[in-house]
Amino acid sequence: MADDFERDDMDEEVPVITMVDDETGEETECVVIDRISNNGAEYMLVIESQYIDDDEADAKILKVVGETEDDITYSVVDDGEEFEAVAALFGNDEYDVEF
């Protein structure tokens, strides 16, 4: 599910997704910082909404692993090689990615 999140210091709205843990049912709201496609896969750099103003907050890289008409299934990128390759693609002038 994607909504929009408006920050006072930003001119544009950023997409928000709600992630649901399959095991616990716990919901976490995340702001989508950036999206990219690489080697046929779609990735998103996200941060939990509650930490959006924290410059030192940890972000996660999510990979789209399934899609239906109503839902998109994401998986946190845990594989070291895949993570490093994708993280390098996310760095730009708007934000820093350290890994």
Buried (B, 14 or more C-beta within 10 A) or exposed (E): EEEEBEEEEEEEEBBBBEBEEEEEEEEBBBBBBBBEEEEEEBBBBBBBBEBBEEEEEEBBBBBBEEEEEEEBBBEEBEEEEBBEBBBEBBBEEEEEBEE
